Amino acid sequence: MNRERSSRRAFLRNASLAAAGVTIVPRHVLGGAGYRAPSDLLNIAGIGAGGIANQNLGNVASENIVALADPDWDRASGSFEKYPKAAKYKDFRRMLDEREDIDAVIVATPDHTHATAASMAMQLGKHVYVQKPLTRTIREARRLLELAEQTGVVTQMGNQGHSHDDGRRLVEWVRAGAIGTVREAHIWTNRPIWPQGVPIPKDRMAPPEHMDWDVWLGPAPDVPYHDSYAPFTWRGWVDWGTSALGDMGAHLIDHAYWALDLAYPESVWTSSSPFERADHAAWPQAQMTQYEFTSGGQPFRMMWYDGGLIAPRPAALPDDVTLIPGGGALLVGDEGVLSYDTYGHNPRLYPETLMEEYADTPQTLPRIADSHEMNWANACKGLAEATCPFSYAVPLTEVMLLGVVALQANALIRYDPETMAIPNAPDAERYLHRPYRAGWEI
């Protein structure tokens, strides 16, 4: 990073902290070694308090959890019990309107609400941690990047493998040339582990008393409640989720994208099991996506598989190496193969002699001592750099979601990132964005 850019980021961060009312006072001034002054703590709010939010909030529980918003108070009950002093809301818009003491927000809602919640918080000067996938659509992702640049708030996407040592080590191996020029990547997951490729339910149900269904729907179309949709199975439906690719791509594509310093693909094509492309349809049970890039001046192909599909075995992989069905990746170079598990865990080089040869590869990436969430909290306080800010997370998210667009369009697409257009298949551009219900716009 050049000095001018670094100085600008520091200025924006300090400006955002001042706007949020956060003042860092050295511990020794107030209470001696080990003392933690109130000004050392962030006031954090949770938008989404059940499910993965429990983990996210738990990893910053040393800060002040001051407010929690979730339309399903039964699902959120664990967080309510853990943080009894936090104010409780069903509608995060009301929470952000009323609570001027909030410095930072963790967004851990279903995918369709990420952009609305994050954009509102950012426009109020709040730092944001947003679960993956960053947004439901590509234009939402680009809007969040614009807001990050305009407001200078600290941002982080919730793909925790980006902060793990293993993932950083595999990036260093690739960049050190451990497997030579990388020609292709094969990436797979065991998702979906929820129903997909299923018909829209015909019967009607009343929402449970503990849930505000209208708030849960947020910006999405007004659809009658059914327990086939929530609280967990929403990922399988077009209105709210982003298919298995959107769900797990940030954990699996991330490291290949990072190591090879990829930008945008030149073409994307997706095939799948039967997929009804009507509104409010379920995503297909299985899909395969082909991305064509240029990396280092050379053509590079990245393949994605889900729903039980798995990568073909490269010739350089030893016969006794098993491809883990749960998810993983293979980077195939002209001098060897690198494999890793979900989140970038457990990277290995083949042939195995490469492990010894590259054991002393220099560390060129910093190691993160704290959790992914705490790294963000420290960055909010000016004590660290966020590892996965929106400047990186948005292009990665766009690449992931281009596979979803190609699936919906049932066509090979060539995306122009400068104009956010698809010149070869303009009808596919309708899948780059979506309409919003009134009161939920970004």
C-alpha positions as CSV (number, residue, x, y, z in Angstrom):
1,M,0.0,0.0,0.0
2,N,1.5,3.4,-0.9
3,R,2.0,6.1,1.7
4,E,-0.7,8.4,0.2
5,R,-3.4,5.7,0.3
6,S,-2.3,4.7,3.8
7,S,-2.5,8.3,5.1
8,R,-5.9,8.7,3.5
9,R,-7.2,5.6,5.2
10,A,-5.9,6.7,8.5
11,F,-7.5,10.1,8.1
12,L,-10.9,8.5,7.2
13,R,-10.7,6.1,10.1
14,N,-9.9,8.9,12.5
15,A,-12.6,11.1,11.1
16,S,-15.2,8.3,11.4
17,L,-14.1,7.6,15.0
18,A,-14.6,11.2,15.8
19,A,-18.0,11.3,14.2
20,A,-19.0,8.2,16.2
21,G,-17.8,9.8,19.4
22,V,-15.1,7.2,20.0
23,T,-12.1,8.5,21.9
24,I,-9.1,6.3,22.6
25,V,-7.5,7.1,26.0
26,P,-4.3,5.3,26.8
27,R,-4.8,2.7,29.6
28,H,-1.8,4.0,31.6
29,V,-3.4,7.4,31.9
30,L,-6.5,6.1,33.7
31,G,-5.7,2.9,35.5
32,G,-2.3,1.4,35.1
33,A,-1.2,-1.8,33.4
34,G,-4.0,-4.0,32.2
35,Y,-6.7,-1.4,33.0
36,R,-9.4,-1.1,30.4
37,A,-10.9,2.3,30.3
38,P,-14.5,2.8,29.1
39,S,-13.2,4.7,26.2
40,D,-11.3,1.6,25.1
41,L,-14.6,-0.1,24.5
42,L,-16.9,0.0,21.4
43,N,-20.6,0.2,21.8
44,I,-21.7,-2.6,19.5
45,A,-25.2,-3.4,18.3
46,G,-26.3,-6.7,16.7
47,I,-28.7,-6.7,13.7
48,G,-29.7,-10.3,13.9
49,A,-29.2,-11.9,17.3
50,G,-29.8,-15.6,16.6
51,G,-27.9,-18.2,14.6
52,I,-24.4,-17.2,13.5
53,A,-24.8,-13.9,15.4
54,N,-24.3,-15.7,18.6
55,Q,-20.7,-16.5,17.5
56,N,-20.1,-13.1,16.1
57,L,-21.3,-11.3,19.2
58,G,-19.5,-13.8,21.4
59,N,-16.2,-13.0,19.7
60,V,-16.5,-9.3,20.7
61,A,-18.2,-9.8,24.1
62,S,-15.3,-8.0,25.7
63,E,-16.8,-4.8,24.2
64,N,-20.1,-3.2,25.1
65,I,-23.1,-5.0,23.5
66,V,-25.6,-2.2,23.9
67,A,-28.5,-3.2,21.6
68,L,-29.9,-6.2,19.7
69,A,-32.4,-6.3,16.9
70,D,-34.1,-9.5,15.6
71,P,-37.6,-10.0,14.3
72,D,-37.6,-13.5,15.8
73,W,-37.3,-13.2,19.6
74,D,-37.4,-16.9,20.1
75,R,-34.4,-17.5,17.9
76,A,-32.6,-14.5,19.5
77,S,-33.4,-15.6,23.1
78,G,-29.9,-16.9,23.7
79,S,-28.3,-13.6,22.9
80,F,-30.9,-11.7,25.0
81,E,-30.0,-13.9,28.0
82,K,-26.2,-13.5,27.4
83,Y,-26.4,-9.7,27.1
84,P,-29.2,-8.8,29.5
85,K,-28.3,-5.1,29.5
86,A,-28.7,-4.7,25.8
87,A,-31.8,-3.0,24.6
88,K,-34.1,-5.3,22.5
89,Y,-35.8,-4.5,19.3
90,K,-37.6,-6.3,16.5
91,D,-36.9,-3.7,13.8
92,F,-33.3,-2.6,13.4
93,R,-34.4,0.6,11.7
94,R,-36.0,1.7,15.0
95,M,-32.9,0.7,16.9
96,L,-30.7,2.8,14.7
97,D,-33.1,5.7,14.9
98,E,-33.2,5.7,18.7
99,R,-29.8,4.7,19.8
100,E,-27.3,7.4,19.3
101,D,-24.7,5.6,21.5
102,I,-24.0,2.9,18.9
103,D,-20.5,3.0,17.5
104,A,-20.5,-0.2,15.4
105,V,-22.9,-2.8,14.1
106,I,-22.7,-6.5,13.3
107,V,-25.1,-7.5,10.6
108,A,-26.0,-11.2,10.8
109,T,-29.4,-11.5,9.1
110,P,-30.6,-13.5,6.2
111,D,-28.8,-12.4,3.0
112,H,-31.6,-10.3,1.6
113,T,-31.4,-7.8,4.5
114,H,-27.6,-7.3,4.6
115,A,-27.5,-4.3,2.3
116,T,-30.4,-2.5,3.8
117,A,-29.1,-2.8,7.3
118,A,-25.5,-2.1,6.5
119,S,-26.2,0.9,4.3
120,M,-28.4,2.5,7.0
121,A,-25.8,2.0,9.6
122,M,-23.0,3.3,7.4
123,Q,-24.9,6.4,6.6
124,L,-25.2,7.1,10.3
125,G,-21.4,6.8,10.7
126,K,-21.4,3.3,12.2
127,H,-18.6,0.8,11.5
128,V,-20.0,-2.4,10.1
129,Y,-19.2,-6.1,10.2
130,V,-21.5,-7.9,7.6
131,Q,-21.8,-11.6,7.4
132,K,-21.1,-13.3,4.1
133,P,-22.3,-13.1,1.4
134,L,-21.9,-9.4,1.7
135,T,-25.1,-8.7,-0.2
136,R,-28.0,-10.4,-2.1
137,T,-27.2,-8.7,-5.4
138,I,-24.2,-7.3,-7.2
139,R,-25.5,-3.7,-7.3
140,E,-26.0,-3.8,-3.6
141,A,-22.4,-4.8,-3.1
142,R,-21.2,-1.9,-5.3
143,R,-23.4,0.5,-3.3
144,L,-21.8,-0.6,0.0
145,L,-18.4,0.0,-1.5
146,E,-19.5,3.5,-2.5
147,L,-20.7,4.1,1.1
148,A,-17.5,2.8,2.6
149,E,-15.4,5.2,0.5
150,Q,-17.7,8.1,1.2
151,T,-18.1,7.6,5.0
152,G,-14.7,6.2,5.9
153,V,-16.2,3.8,8.4
154,V,-14.3,0.5,9.2
155,T,-15.8,-2.4,7.3
156,Q,-15.4,-6.2,7.4
157,M,-17.1,-9.1,5.7
158,G,-17.7,-12.2,7.8
159,N,-15.5,-14.7,6.0
160,Q,-13.4,-15.7,9.0
161,G,-11.0,-17.8,7.1
162,H,-9.5,-14.6,5.8
163,S,-7.9,-14.0,9.2
164,H,-6.7,-17.6,9.9
165,D,-3.0,-18.5,9.7
166,D,-3.6,-21.5,7.4
167,G,-5.2,-19.4,4.7
168,R,-2.4,-16.8,4.8
169,R,0.2,-19.6,4.6
170,L,-1.4,-21.0,1.4
171,V,-1.5,-17.6,-0.2
172,E,2.3,-17.2,0.6
173,W,3.0,-20.7,-1.0
174,V,1.2,-19.8,-4.2
175,R,2.9,-16.4,-4.5
176,A,6.3,-18.0,-3.8
177,G,5.7,-20.3,-6.8
178,A,5.3,-23.6,-4.9
179,I,3.2,-25.1,-7.6
180,G,4.4,-23.0,-10.5
181,T,2.0,-21.2,-12.8
182,V,-1.6,-22.0,-11.6
183,R,-3.8,-23.0,-14.6
184,E,-7.0,-23.9,-12.9
185,A,-8.9,-24.2,-9.6
186,H,-11.6,-26.7,-8.6
187,I,-13.7,-25.7,-5.6
188,W,-16.6,-27.6,-4.0
189,T,-18.9,-27.7,-1.0
190,N,-21.4,-30.1,0.5
191,R,-24.1,-27.4,0.6
192,P,-27.0,-27.2,0.3
193,I,-27.7,-28.8,3.7
194,W,-31.2,-27.3,3.5
195,P,-34.0,-28.1,1.0
196,Q,-33.4,-26.8,-2.5
197,G,-35.1,-27.6,-5.8
198,V,-38.5,-28.0,-4.0
199,P,-41.9,-26.6,-4.9
200,I,-43.4,-23.6,-3.4
201,P,-45.7,-24.7,-0.5
202,K,-49.4,-24.4,-1.3
203,D,-50.8,-24.3,2.3
204,R,-51.0,-21.2,4.4
205,M,-49.6,-20.7,7.9
206,A,-49.8,-17.9,10.5
207,P,-46.5,-16.5,11.6
208,P,-45.5,-17.6,15.2
209,E,-46.3,-15.0,17.9
210,H,-42.6,-14.5,18.6
211,M,-41.8,-13.4,15.0
212,D,-42.5,-10.2,13.2
213,W,-42.8,-11.6,9.7
214,D,-43.1,-8.3,8.0
215,V,-39.8,-7.1,9.5
216,W,-38.2,-10.5,8.7
217,L,-39.2,-10.0,5.0
218,G,-37.6,-6.5,5.1
219,P,-36.9,-5.4,1.5
220,A,-38.0,-8.7,-0.1
221,P,-41.4,-9.2,-1.7
222,D,-44.4,-9.7,0.5
223,V,-44.9,-13.4,0.7
224,P,-47.1,-15.3,3.2
225,Y,-45.2,-17.0,6.1
226,H,-44.4,-20.7,5.9
227,D,-42.1,-22.7,8.1
228,S,-40.5,-24.0,4.9
229,Y,-38.9,-20.5,4.7
230,A,-37.7,-19.6,8.1
231,P,-35.9,-19.6,10.4
232,F,-33.1,-21.6,8.7
233,T,-34.3,-22.9,5.3
234,W,-34.5,-19.4,3.8
235,R,-31.1,-20.0,2.0
236,G,-32.8,-22.3,-0.4
237,W,-35.2,-19.7,-1.8
238,V,-34.4,-17.1,-4.4
239,D,-36.1,-14.2,-2.6
240,W,-33.8,-14.5,0.4
241,G,-30.7,-16.6,-0.2
242,T,-28.0,-16.7,-2.8
243,S,-27.7,-20.5,-3.4
244,A,-24.9,-22.7,-2.1
245,L,-22.4,-20.6,-4.2
246,G,-23.4,-17.4,-2.4
247,D,-23.4,-19.1,1.0
248,M,-20.0,-20.8,0.8
249,G,-18.1,-19.1,-1.9
250,A,-16.7,-16.5,0.5
251,H,-15.2,-19.3,2.5
252,L,-13.8,-21.3,-0.4
253,I,-13.2,-19.1,-3.4
254,D,-11.6,-16.4,-1.2
255,H,-8.1,-17.9,-0.9
256,A,-7.7,-18.8,-4.6
257,Y,-9.0,-15.3,-5.5
258,W,-6.6,-13.7,-3.0
259,A,-3.5,-15.8,-3.8
260,L,-3.8,-15.2,-7.5
261,D,-4.8,-11.5,-7.2
262,L,-7.7,-12.1,-9.5
263,A,-10.0,-9.3,-10.7
264,Y,-13.2,-9.9,-12.6
265,P,-13.8,-12.9,-14.9
266,E,-14.0,-12.6,-18.7
267,S,-16.9,-15.0,-18.8
268,V,-19.1,-17.0,-16.4
269,W,-21.3,-20.0,-17.2
270,T,-23.5,-22.1,-14.9
271,S,-25.3,-25.4,-15.3
272,S,-27.5,-27.0,-12.8
273,S,-30.1,-29.6,-11.9
274,P,-33.7,-28.5,-12.8
275,F,-34.4,-24.9,-11.8
276,E,-37.7,-23.1,-12.0
277,R,-36.8,-19.6,-12.9
278,A,-40.1,-18.0,-11.7
279,D,-40.2,-15.5,-8.9
280,H,-39.9,-16.9,-5.4
281,A,-38.5,-20.2,-6.8
282,A,-36.2,-22.5,-4.9
283,W,-32.5,-22.6,-6.0
284,P,-31.6,-25.9,-7.7
285,Q,-30.3,-28.9,-5.8
286,A,-26.9,-28.8,-7.5
287,Q,-24.9,-26.5,-9.8
288,M,-21.6,-26.1,-11.5
289,T,-20.1,-22.8,-12.4
290,Q,-17.2,-22.1,-14.8
291,Y,-15.2,-18.8,-14.5
292,E,-12.6,-17.8,-17.1
293,F,-10.0,-15.3,-15.9
294,T,-6.7,-13.9,-17.0
295,S,-4.1,-14.3,-14.2
296,G,-0.5,-13.1,-14.7
297,G,-1.2,-12.8,-18.4
298,Q,-2.2,-16.4,-18.6
299,P,-5.7,-17.9,-19.0
300,F,-7.0,-19.3,-15.7
301,R,-10.2,-21.4,-15.2
302,M,-12.0,-21.6,-11.8
303,M,-14.7,-24.3,-11.4
304,W,-17.3,-24.4,-8.6
305,Y,-19.3,-27.5,-7.6
306,D,-22.1,-28.0,-5.1
307,G,-25.0,-30.3,-4.3
308,G,-22.9,-33.5,-4.2
309,L,-20.8,-32.7,-7.2
310,I,-17.1,-32.8,-6.6
311,A,-13.9,-31.8,-8.4
312,P,-12.1,-34.2,-10.9
313,R,-8.8,-35.6,-9.6
314,P,-5.8,-34.0,-11.2
315,A,-3.1,-36.4,-12.3
316,A,-0.5,-35.0,-9.9
317,L,-2.6,-35.9,-6.9
318,P,-1.4,-39.1,-5.1
319,D,-3.7,-42.0,-5.3
320,D,-4.1,-42.2,-1.5
321,V,-5.3,-38.6,-1.1
322,T,-9.1,-38.4,-0.6
323,L,-11.1,-35.4,-1.7
324,I,-13.2,-34.4,1.4
325,P,-16.9,-34.4,0.5
326,G,-17.6,-31.6,3.0
327,G,-15.8,-29.0,0.9
328,G,-12.4,-28.0,-0.3
329,A,-10.3,-26.7,-3.2
330,L,-7.6,-27.8,-5.5
331,L,-5.2,-25.3,-7.2
332,V,-3.5,-27.0,-10.1
333,G,-0.2,-25.6,-11.2
334,D,2.3,-26.8,-13.8
335,E,4.7,-27.9,-11.0
336,G,2.2,-29.4,-8.5
337,V,-1.1,-29.1,-6.7
338,L,-2.2,-27.2,-3.6
339,S,-5.3,-28.4,-1.7
340,Y,-7.1,-26.8,1.2
341,D,-10.3,-27.3,3.2
342,T,-13.2,-24.9,3.9
343,Y,-12.1,-21.6,5.4
344,G,-8.6,-22.2,3.9
345,H,-7.8,-24.7,6.6
346,N,-5.2,-27.5,6.4
347,P,-3.4,-26.5,3.2
348,R,-1.2,-29.2,1.6
349,L,1.2,-29.3,-1.3
350,Y,1.6,-32.3,-3.8
351,P,3.9,-33.9,-4.5
352,E,4.6,-34.1,-0.8
353,T,8.3,-33.2,-1.3
354,L,7.0,-29.6,-1.9
355,M,6.0,-29.4,1.7
356,E,9.5,-29.7,2.9
357,E,10.9,-27.6,0.1
358,Y,8.6,-24.7,1.0
359,A,8.6,-25.2,4.7
360,D,10.7,-22.0,5.2
361,T,8.6,-19.8,2.8
362,P,8.9,-16.3,4.2
363,Q,5.9,-14.8,5.9
364,T,4.8,-11.9,3.8
365,L,1.3,-11.5,5.3
366,P,0.7,-10.5,8.9
367,R,-0.8,-13.1,11.3
368,I,-3.9,-12.1,13.1
369,A,-3.8,-12.8,16.8
370,D,-7.5,-12.2,17.4
371,S,-10.7,-13.5,16.0
372,H,-12.0,-12.1,12.7
373,E,-14.6,-10.1,14.6
374,M,-12.1,-8.8,17.1
375,N,-9.7,-7.8,14.4
376,W,-12.6,-5.6,13.0
377,A,-13.3,-4.2,16.5
378,N,-9.7,-3.3,17.0
379,A,-9.6,-1.7,13.5
380,C,-12.7,0.4,14.6
381,K,-10.6,1.7,17.5
382,G,-7.6,2.4,15.3
383,L,-5.6,-0.4,16.7
384,A,-5.4,-2.7,13.6
385,E,-6.2,-2.9,9.9
386,A,-9.4,-4.9,9.1
387,T,-8.4,-8.0,7.2
388,C,-11.4,-8.2,4.8
389,P,-12.6,-4.6,4.2
390,F,-15.2,-3.9,1.6
391,S,-12.5,-2.8,-0.8
392,Y,-11.6,-6.5,-1.1
393,A,-14.9,-8.1,-0.1
394,V,-17.0,-6.3,-2.8
395,P,-15.1,-7.6,-5.9
396,L,-15.0,-11.1,-4.3
397,T,-18.8,-10.9,-3.7
398,E,-19.4,-9.7,-7.3
399,V,-17.5,-12.6,-8.7
400,M,-19.4,-15.1,-6.5
401,L,-22.7,-13.6,-7.4
402,L,-21.9,-13.5,-11.1
403,G,-22.3,-17.3,-11.0
404,V,-25.8,-16.8,-9.5
405,V,-26.6,-14.3,-12.2
406,A,-25.5,-16.8,-14.9
407,L,-27.7,-19.5,-13.3
408,Q,-30.7,-17.2,-13.3
409,A,-30.1,-16.0,-16.8
410,N,-29.4,-19.5,-18.1
411,A,-26.7,-18.0,-20.3
412,L,-23.0,-17.5,-20.6
413,I,-22.4,-13.9,-19.4
414,R,-19.6,-11.4,-20.0
415,Y,-19.7,-8.8,-17.3
416,D,-18.3,-5.3,-17.7
417,P,-17.4,-4.1,-14.2
418,E,-16.8,-0.5,-15.2
419,T,-20.4,-0.1,-16.5
420,M,-22.0,-2.9,-14.5
421,A,-23.5,-4.2,-17.7
422,I,-23.6,-7.6,-19.5
423,P,-23.3,-6.6,-23.2
424,N,-23.6,-10.1,-24.6
425,A,-26.7,-10.9,-22.6
426,P,-28.5,-7.7,-21.6
427,D,-31.5,-9.5,-20.4
428,A,-29.4,-10.9,-17.6
429,E,-28.8,-7.4,-16.2
430,R,-32.1,-7.6,-14.4
431,Y,-30.5,-10.1,-12.0
432,L,-27.8,-7.6,-11.0
433,H,-30.3,-5.8,-8.8
434,R,-33.8,-6.2,-7.3
435,P,-36.7,-3.9,-6.3
436,Y,-37.3,-3.1,-2.7
437,R,-40.5,-2.8,-0.6
438,A,-41.2,0.7,0.5
439,G,-39.3,1.7,3.6
440,W,-36.4,-0.8,3.0
441,E,-34.5,0.9,0.2
442,I,-30.8,1.5,0.2
